[in-house]
Amino acid sequence: MILLMAAAGASSSVTPTAVKFAAAGHFGAIYVSEDGLTWNTQSVTGVTFGNTDIHGIVWGAGKFVAVTANSMVGYSTNGYNWNCSTIAGNHNFRSVAYISSVGKFIAVTSTTALFYSVDAVNWTQFAAPAAPGNLYNWTSASSPKAVVYPNDSSGTRLFAVDSNNVTSTIPSAGFGGLYNYLGSVAFVNNHWMCGGQAFKVSTSPVDSSTGLPTGWTLVRDQTTLTTGGIRAMTYDTSRGMYIAVGSGTNSGNNGDAMINKTTNINSWPATPTSLASQLGSGVSINCVSISPSLGIGVVGTSQGAYYTTDWVTFTQAFNLGGDIFNIAVSS
């Protein structure tokens, strides 16, 4: 497997829809896969992201869009050939999301400065939410009408952006007992989920007019898992399964990767399962994605990525030697 460095100007016979996964991480690395199993296939020249960390990547409007730690943004219609530019100022972008109802990309920085674009070329900054704190994670989630981000400097709030660029802050009191570190948020199966410390999970219905959460209910509480927590969540449509991944301390698994899964969003197993025997001791999970068309899931870790066909057995996709922060899926 060859490290694919993001670049513009290289030729490729790949069609725009061939690449299903694009994983972004340390060292300006973007790995791509057409089947979730083989990762991939060519190294291109004329590097445009350089060695800067690529924190966010998303698929929308027929293209992959990526954002970096040093004000750079880029897009690609096939995952191989990238067009990149730099936004004026010093911006440590943490994630990028896509609001499909208005065809708009929303990028957020570590200080919650917000930018939007409809073409991934021209970006406009707009008003940030009031006192949201700093973002430490590389995660966000979007419904067709809004984007929600977890975790501020105190780790107890979410903030949201709707399709009209109106921001709002959701305080910890709205999570039904989910408190402290809020590590992940997801919009899945027409529901909002958020996960936090000790693998606690809260859920919310969605407001059909705004796309925002309407009110949170704690559905999984936990007191025996004392540290760590959920870093990413998703829904496997082919199996009807909700997935939460992260790390924690449980039965001696200090900081090891862990997974919890259920077919009932309101009822989760009491104890997450350690993945240390498969991913390695001390390897943590940053993100998770699944291709609905392939039924293959991929987790990005502190060392690279692993794929799974059943959420039980995980096989190494590639070893980056650094973090994979986010994984975008085209279909």
Secondary structure as UniProt FT lines:
FT   TURN            16..18
FT   STRAND          21..25
FT   HELIX           26..28
FT   STRAND          29..33
FT   TURN            50..51
FT   STRAND          54..60
FT   TURN            61..62
FT   STRAND          63..68
FT   TURN            69..70
FT   STRAND          72..76
FT   STRAND          83..86
FT   STRAND          93..99
FT   TURN            100..103
FT   STRAND          104..109
FT   TURN            110..111
FT   STRAND          114..117
FT   STRAND          124..126
FT   STRAND          141..142
FT   STRAND          146..150
FT   TURN            153..154
FT   STRAND          158..162
FT   TURN            163..164
FT   STRAND          167..170
FT   HELIX           172..175
FT   TURN            176..177
FT   STRAND          182..188
FT   TURN            189..190
FT   STRAND          191..197
FT   TURN            198..199
FT   STRAND          201..204
FT   TURN            208..210
FT   STRAND          217..220
FT   STRAND          228..236
FT   TURN            237..240
FT   STRAND          241..248
FT   TURN            251..252
FT   TURN            254..255
FT   STRAND          256..262
FT   TURN            265..266
FT   STRAND          273..274
FT   HELIX           276..279
FT   TURN            281..282
FT   STRAND          285..291
FT   TURN            292..295
FT   STRAND          296..301
FT   STRAND          304..308
FT   STRAND          314..319
FT   STRAND          324..329
//
